[in-house]
Amino acid sequence: MSDLRVVLLGKNRSENRRVAKALLDTIVFDGEAPSHSLQDSEKITGVTQDRKISVVINTHLLQTHLSHQQVTHRVRECVRLSAPGPQVILLVLQRHDFGEDDRHRAETVLKLFGKRAVRHTIVLTTDEEARGAVVTPKSNAVRDLITECGGGHLRFDAVRAEFFKKTQEILLREREEYLICGTFEDEDLKESTESRAGGGL
């Protein structure tokens, strides 16, 4: 696991950056390493624990108001930036701002990454309910999503210590070097073929 590619998804831009900063060395995240931004995604590359790590951050994919076409475009962008494929998808969620509509959106987005994407996904919560607090419908949505994801759950205070361990467990269990996101390659080939056929008429 010398090279690690992570797709980080979450609705809150500041929380996404806080998590990325926890995964990477601060000096790397603050601009000392090569990084670039596209319209909807940001890719940051650094070195942590002798591993080269690329983190692709997208703040928009979990927004429930986006159309299917907009979501597909953003997923394509994440796949392109994490080529040949991410080892893990990290969903950064806040329990107080995650309901059933958000869960359905997250499930839809993961399916666009590929049939096995959910098995390569870790849910990370950055706000924790007080011990003994009453469970709300919103936190139930987080719990249900955690149950579906193969990487389980991380809390922010344990992300640096546990993230690499969980990623290694996913790769060993799935027996894959990375998540293969072949859907868009097939669609691109189909579109290219149809375009050439249309040009010959």
C-alpha positions in Angstrom: 0.0 0.0 0.0 2.8 2.4 -0.9 0.5 4.5 -3.2 -2.9 5.3 -1.8 -5.7 7.1 -3.6 -8.7 8.4 -1.6 -11.9 9.9 -2.8 -13.3 12.1 0.0 -17.0 13.0 -0.2 -18.9 15.3 2.1 -21.4 18.2 2.1 -19.3 20.5 4.4 -16.3 22.0 2.7 -14.5 23.0 5.9 -15.0 19.6 7.4 -13.7 17.9 4.3 -10.6 20.0 4.4 -10.2 19.3 8.1 -10.2 15.5 7.5 -7.8 15.8 4.5 -5.5 17.8 6.7 -5.6 15.1 9.4 -4.7 12.4 6.8 -1.8 14.4 5.3 1.0 16.3 6.9 0.0 19.9 7.5 2.8 21.4 5.5 1.8 19.3 2.5 -1.9 20.2 2.7 -1.0 23.9 3.0 0.5 24.0 -0.5 4.0 22.6 -0.4 3.1 19.6 -2.5 1.7 19.5 -6.1 -2.1 20.1 -6.1 -4.7 21.3 -8.5 -8.3 22.2 -8.6 -11.0 21.6 -11.2 -14.5 23.0 -11.3 -16.0 20.6 -8.8 -13.1 18.6 -7.3 -9.8 19.3 -5.7 -6.9 16.9 -5.6 -4.1 17.1 -3.0 -1.0 14.9 -3.0 1.3 14.3 -0.1 3.4 11.8 1.8 2.4 10.2 5.1 4.0 7.3 6.8 6.2 6.7 3.8 3.1 6.5 1.5 2.3 8.7 -1.3 -1.3 9.7 -0.8 -3.7 11.5 -3.3 -6.9 12.8 -1.8 -9.6 13.8 -4.2 -12.2 16.1 -2.5 -15.7 16.7 -3.8 -18.0 18.9 -1.7 -21.0 18.8 -4.1 -21.7 15.1 -4.8 -23.8 14.6 -1.7 -26.0 17.6 -2.3 -29.5 16.3 -2.8 -30.6 19.1 -5.1 -28.2 18.1 -7.9 -29.6 16.4 -11.0 -28.5 13.0 -12.1 -26.6 14.5 -15.0 -24.7 16.8 -12.6 -23.9 14.0 -10.2 -22.7 11.7 -13.0 -20.4 14.5 -14.3 -18.9 14.9 -10.8 -18.4 11.2 -10.3 -16.6 11.0 -13.7 -14.3 13.8 -12.5 -13.5 12.0 -9.3 -12.7 8.8 -11.2 -10.5 10.6 -13.6 -8.5 12.3 -10.8 -8.1 9.0 -8.9 -7.1 6.9 -11.9 -6.6 4.0 -12.2 -9.0 3.8 -9.3 -9.3 4.8 -5.6 -8.5 2.3 -2.9 -11.1 3.7 -0.6 -14.0 6.2 -0.6 -14.3 8.2 2.6 -17.7 9.6 3.4 -17.4 12.6 5.7 -20.7 13.1 7.5 -22.2 15.1 10.3 -24.9 13.3 12.3 -26.9 16.5 12.9 -27.1 17.2 9.2 -27.7 13.8 7.6 -31.2 12.4 7.0 -32.9 9.7 4.9 -32.7 11.8 1.7 -29.0 12.2 2.3 -28.6 8.5 2.8 -30.4 7.7 -0.5 -28.1 10.3 -2.3 -25.0 8.7 -0.8 -26.1 5.2 -1.9 -26.9 6.5 -5.5 -23.5 8.2 -5.7 -21.6 5.1 -4.5 -23.4 2.9 -7.1 -22.2 5.3 -9.8 -18.6 4.6 -8.7 -19.2 0.9 -9.3 -21.0 -2.2 -8.0 -18.4 -2.8 -5.4 -17.9 0.8 -4.3 -19.9 0.4 -1.1 -17.5 -2.3 0.0 -14.6 0.1 -0.4 -16.3 2.9 1.6 -15.6 4.1 5.2 -18.0 6.4 7.0 -16.3 9.1 9.1 -18.4 11.3 11.4 -16.9 14.6 12.6 -19.5 15.4 15.2 -20.4 13.0 17.9 -23.6 12.9 19.9 -23.3 13.3 23.6 -23.2 10.0 25.5 -26.8 9.0 26.5 -28.4 11.4 24.0 -31.7 10.4 22.4 -31.1 8.9 18.9 -32.8 11.0 16.2 -34.0 10.0 12.8 -31.0 11.8 11.2 -28.5 9.8 13.3 -30.4 6.6 12.3 -29.7 7.4 8.7 -26.0 7.5 9.5 -26.2 4.3 11.4 -28.0 2.5 8.5 -25.4 3.8 6.0 -22.5 2.6 8.2 -24.1 -0.9 8.3 -24.1 -1.0 4.4 -20.5 0.2 4.0 -17.7 -2.4 4.0 -15.2 -0.1 5.8 -17.5 0.5 8.7 -17.2 3.7 10.8 -14.5 6.0 12.0 -14.7 9.0 14.4 -12.6 12.1 13.6 -10.5 11.8 16.7 -9.3 8.3 15.5 -8.9 9.0 11.8 -5.1 9.2 11.6 -4.6 6.1 13.7 -7.3 3.9 12.2 -7.7 5.0 8.6 -4.7 3.2 7.1 -5.5 0.0 9.1 -9.1 0.0 7.8 -8.0 0.6 4.3 -5.6 -2.3 4.4 -8.4 -4.5 5.8 -10.6 -3.6 2.9 -8.0 -4.3 0.2 -7.1 -7.7 1.8 -10.8 -8.7 2.1 -11.7 -7.6 -1.4 -8.5 -9.0 -2.9 -8.2 -5.9 -5.1 -5.4 -3.3 -5.5 -8.0 -0.6 -6.0 -11.7 -0.1 -6.9 -12.3 -0.6 -10.6 -14.7 2.1 -11.8 -15.3 0.6 -15.3 -18.9 2.0 -15.9 -17.7 5.3 -17.4 -15.1 3.7 -19.6 -17.8 1.5 -21.1 -20.1 4.5 -21.6 -17.3 6.6 -23.2 -16.5 3.7 -25.6 -20.1 3.4 -26.5 -20.5 7.2 -27.1 -17.3 7.2 -29.2 -18.5 4.3 -31.3 -21.9 5.9 -31.9 -20.3 9.2 -32.9 -18.1 7.5 -35.5 -21.1 5.6 -36.8 -23.1 8.7 -37.1 -20.2 10.5 -38.9 -20.3 7.9 -41.6 -23.9 8.5 -42.6 
